[in-house]
Amino acid sequence: IADLSEPDMKTFGGRQRVDVSIGVVVIAPSAWTGEDGSLAAGGLEALRRSVREALLGWGDGIAGLDVPFLYAGAEPVAAAPGRIAWREMFRPALFVEI
């Protein structure tokens, strides 16, 4: 979704830290919501949980990665008629070589 980096000449040394925002959009049939608009058990919430379980902490130990994937929140997003969509956001930090 976005990259954020602030130049720091004191620690430059040929590489720079970049905080990255990554989004994963989960889309499901709108029938997976209850009549009151809440998420139906086992529906979209199960998909969201599987994404979080797969990505939370991923990347630990990978060269160049300063901080593994950390959960940064979620929000609904626009979807086609008959669908519901939700964006899960994660923020790893990495070093890029200059």
DOMAR-931062 format. One line per 3 residues: number of its first residue (from 1); their letters; for each residue x, y, z of N, C-alpha, C. Coordinates in steps of 0.02 Angstrom, whole numbers. Layout:
NUM) a) X Y Z X Y Z X Y Z | ...
This chain:
1) iad) 42 -59 0 0 0 0 44 62 0 | 99 61 40 143 120 43 211 100 72 | 260 142 57 327 136 86 341 203 120
4) lse) 375 200 178 393 260 214 465 254 236 | 504 305 218 574 305 238 596 376 250 | 637 386 300 665 452 314 740 447 310
7) pdm) 771 487 267 843 485 261 877 502 327 | 928 464 343 967 476 404 1041 468 385 | 1074 522 374 1143 520 350 1191 489 402
10) ktf) 1173 489 466 1216 460 517 1220 384 511 | 1167 353 488 1165 280 484 1163 256 411 | 1177 301 364 1170 284 294 1209 222 275
13) ggr) 1274 225 271 1316 167 259 1297 123 200 | 1263 150 149 1246 110 91 1179 74 94 | 1144 80 149 1078 50 152 1031 95 193
16) qrv) 967 87 181 917 129 213 858 87 235 | 832 102 294 773 66 319 710 94 287 | 665 49 268 601 68 238 546 31 277
19) dvs) 498 69 303 439 40 334 387 31 279 | 365 -30 269 321 -47 214 251 -63 242 | 200 -38 208 131 -56 225 105 -102 170
22) igv) 83 -161 189 59 -211 142 -13 -227 159 | -56 -230 108 -125 -246 119 -145 -310 82 | -185 -350 115 -213 -410 84 -288 -403 86
25) vvi) -320 -403 27 -392 -395 24 -424 -464 20 | -471 -477 65 -509 -539 67 -579 -522 42 | -604 -561 -6 -670 -549 -35 -712 -612 -27
28) aps) -774 -602 -6 -819 -659 5 -890 -641 -17 | -932 -691 -29 -1002 -676 -45 -1035 -638 13 | -1077 -589 -3 -1110 -550 50 -1157 -593 91
31) awt) -1175 -652 67 -1217 -698 106 -1182 -721 169 | -1116 -707 175 -1078 -727 234 -1086 -676 291 | -1131 -629 284 -1145 -582 338 -1214 -597 367
34) ged) -1223 -582 430 -1288 -592 462 -1337 -538 442 | -1401 -546 460 -1452 -498 443 -1438 -429 473 | -1404 -427 529 -1388 -362 561 -1324 -331 535
37) gsl) -1294 -362 483 -1233 -335 453 -1169 -361 484 | -1176 -401 537 -1116 -429 569 -1088 -486 527 | -1025 -502 537 -994 -557 501 -1021 -623 527
40) aag) -1042 -665 481 -1068 -731 501 -1010 -775 525 | -1023 -814 576 -971 -859 603 -947 -905 548 | -881 -913 543 -852 -958 493 -848 -928 424
43) gle) -873 -868 413 -872 -837 347 -811 -795 337 | -822 -731 326 -766 -685 312 -716 -685 369 | -740 -690 430 -694 -689 487 -644 -747 485
46) alr) -666 -805 462 -621 -862 455 -567 -848 403 | -586 -816 348 -537 -798 297 -487 -747 324 | -512 -697 360 -468 -646 390 -418 -679 438
49) rsv) -443 -724 479 -400 -758 528 -345 -798 493 | -362 -832 438 -312 -871 403 -257 -827 373 | -275 -767 349 -225 -721 324 -180 -698 381
52) rea) -209 -678 437 -169 -655 495 -123 -710 519 | -148 -770 524 -106 -826 549 -48 -840 501 | -60 -832 436 -8 -846 387 46 -792 386
55) llg) 27 -729 397 74 -675 387 103 -646 452 | 68 -650 507 92 -620 569 159 -650 589 | 210 -609 592 277 -632 611 316 -662 554
58) wgd) 285 -667 494 321 -696 437 381 -655 420 | 434 -687 399 494 -653 377 547 -649 430 | 534 -672 490 584 -671 543 645 -711 521
61) gia) 703 -679 522 764 -713 503 785 -704 431 | 744 -671 389 761 -660 319 811 -603 315 | 864 -613 277 916 -561 269 885 -498 241
64) gld) 903 -441 269 879 -376 247 814 -355 278 | 781 -400 314 718 -383 347 734 -362 418 | 715 -301 436 729 -276 503 674 -296 553
67) vpf) 612 -291 531 554 -308 574 509 -354 533 | 489 -412 559 444 -456 521 374 -425 516 | 330 -458 480 262 -433 471 227 -425 538
70) lya) 206 -364 553 167 -349 613 97 -328 591 | 46 -348 628 -22 -330 611 -32 -256 623 | -61 -220 573 -69 -148 578 -142 -126 572
73) gae) -189 -173 575 -259 -154 573 -295 -182 512 | -358 -163 506 -399 -188 451 -457 -140 440 | -486 -144 380 -542 -100 365 -582 -130 308
76) pva) -647 -114 305 -687 -136 247 -667 -95 186 | -674 -126 128 -661 -91 65 -719 -104 17 | -727 -60 -32 -781 -67 -80 -773 -133 -119
79) aap) -830 -163 -135 -830 -227 -171 -887 -227 -222 | -883 -274 -267 -935 -282 -318 -1001 -301 -284 | -1057 -287 -317 -1121 -307 -289 -1123 -382 -272
82) gri) -1150 -398 -215 -1154 -468 -193 -1091 -493 -159 | -1043 -448 -148 -980 -466 -116 -966 -419 -57 | -927 -443 -10 -900 -401 43 -824 -408 40
85) awr) -790 -354 57 -717 -356 53 -688 -322 115 | -631 -347 136 -597 -324 197 -522 -324 183 | -488 -269 202 -416 -265 192 -380 -273 258
88) emf) -338 -324 262 -294 -335 319 -228 -300 304 | -201 -262 352 -139 -225 339 -83 -249 386 | -24 -253 357 35 -275 394 92 -226 380
91) rpa) 138 -219 428 194 -173 420 260 -206 438 | 294 -232 389 363 -253 400 410 -194 388 | 471 -200 408 522 -150 393 582 -187 363
94) lfv) 612 -158 313 668 -190 280 722 -139 265 | 779 -164 247 834 -121 226 843 -128 151 | 849 -72 117 863 -73 45 935 -50 36
97) ei) 969 -83 -10 1038 -65 -24 1037 -7 -74 | 1078 43 -60 1082 102 -103 1143 95 -148
